Each structure stands twice: as C-alpha cells, then as structure tokens.
Amino acid sequence: MRILILGAGGTGGYFGGRLAQAGADVTFLVRPGRAAELAAHGLVIKSARGDLQMPVQYTTADGLAPVDLVLLSCKAYDLDSAIEAIAPAVGPDTAVLPILNGLRHYDRLDAAFGRDRVLGGLCLISVVKGPEGEIRHLSDFHTLVFGERDAQTPAARCLAIAERFAGANFETRQSDDVMQDVWEKYVFLTALAASTCLMRASIGAIMATDEGRWMMETIYAECEAVAGAGGYVMREAARKAALKTLTAPGSPMTASMLRDLEAGYRIEGEHIVGDMIRRGQLAGVEMPVLRVAWCHLQAYLARRDSAA
C-alpha cells in the first residue's frame, strides 16, 4: 500500500512517522523548508510512547502519481491549497482519509474528488512541531479512527488500511459508524475550544471560578443539541467522558486553538466554532454561550487582520 502524507508537521508527521517506522511505504508531501529539515536530520519524534529519528521518503510535489491512500491532516484554512497539492496523487482507486477537526471539509473534498473516495476519519493526539523541526508528542494518547461514511459501501479498502496500520506504534480503530465518532469529537472539541478561548484559561482555571461548571456544562449541552438536531445523538459513554474532561478540577488542558490565538497565529475558528453556530442556526437551536464565544473569536480575527 502506497501512502502519501500531506505535510510532516505535528499530526501528519507523527502518524506518518510511526507508519514509516513500521515499514509502510510512506511518502511525505512537504514544502522546500521542511524538505531541507528532513534531509538534514530525518524525521524526529519526541514522545513518551517512544522517540524516533529516521530518514523518510519525501517530495515537494514534482512528479506525483496516484497512490492507494492519502492521509490529509492540514489546518482547515489551508484546505484549498491542500486539495490542489494532493490532486495528482488521487486516482480512480485512491482513498482520501482526512483527519482534520470539524466537519466542514467533507463537502469540499467530496466536490474535488468524489464522495466515494473520501473516508471519514479523526485523530486524538496532542502534538506540536518544535523549533528544530522535531515533533513533540504532548499527551499519552495517539489514536486514529477511520471508516466508510456510507454503510452500503464495501469495507474491503478499510480492512486493507486497518491491516497496514496495525503494526504501527499508535492506536487505531476501524469504525462501523465513523461519522458518529466524528460528531462526538466535534462536539467535545468545539466546547473545549470555545470555552478555553473565551476565558483565555485552562479547564482547571475555569473550574476554579464560581460559574465554571455551569459554563462548561452549558456550552457542551449547546453543541450536543446541534449534533442531535443533525441526527447524531451523543452516546452516553462519549458524553460522560467529554464532561469528565471538560469539568476536571485543576486540569491544565486547553484547546490548541487557544495556544494559536495567544501566539497571534491564524486559528480554525470558522471551521470549528463558526460552523457549529451555522449548523445550529439552521436547525433553530439556541446557543447563547457559544454565540458569545464566537463573537470573541471573530473580534480576535478582525483585530489580527487589521494589524496585518
């Protein structure tokens, strides 16, 4: 199985590196600057689950040919350029596996490549790219979930992907209801991003306030209501796990969006919080706390654009 990984940053670099470590035929599609880092040092991962430094195959786009699987892990605001970059590698039998946050990217990928080529997917991991190009794994979890989005689609290609992923040093799961999984992550992530960005604080700091538990539970309930209106009722186990994390006293957890915001970087606000707002408005769901969070993020984006 020939696998193309778009980029070799935090997420793509981590999962692609683990696949390469396990002997998979992996090529990274990278920009020239990242190509120079890979040529000089190889791919470097620093992780409690095992460090890695090894040479890997990479390309800067010249001469791309169709592959069996494209793993897509870009930021949402880079999706248009990502689609253009991977297009030569998507042939009649290529599967595209996006592990971006949210849901908005599916319509654009379907339009570009056809719904039958686009799998459902998500990842659970916290990683950053360090100053010397190393990938720093910040959490104990490293999970990739994937599956067919339509129940009637034969699962043979997902079985093949599962077999290839099975030997890699990360947890993987082939899901029979992947869009339910995607929605459950989306609801949790939106609540996490909206709350920690709005308060500019960790879960623990929010929970230490008088109204912290009320706010965290309310914002999760608003996102949960949007999912339910769209036909995706949160399963009890997912709901309990999400609320346990979102209301954990003393937790240092924040959304990566807050780290980007505090650094003055671009954020995925429109793709995550903004899209949840849009879906809720179309369904007639009341979302007063989430709307305040979205107002805050829009104000940040407007100020950032003005400064630029």
Beta strands, then each sheet from edge to edge (+ up, - down):
strand 1: 2-6
strand 2: 25-29
strand 3: 43-46
strand 4: 52-54
strand 5: 57-59
strand 6: 69-72
strand 7: 95-98
strand 8: 120-129
strand 9: 135-147
strand 10: 171-174
sheet 1: 5+ 2+ 1+ 6+ 7+
sheet 2: 4+ 3- 9- 8+
sheet 3: 4+ 3- 9- 10-
end
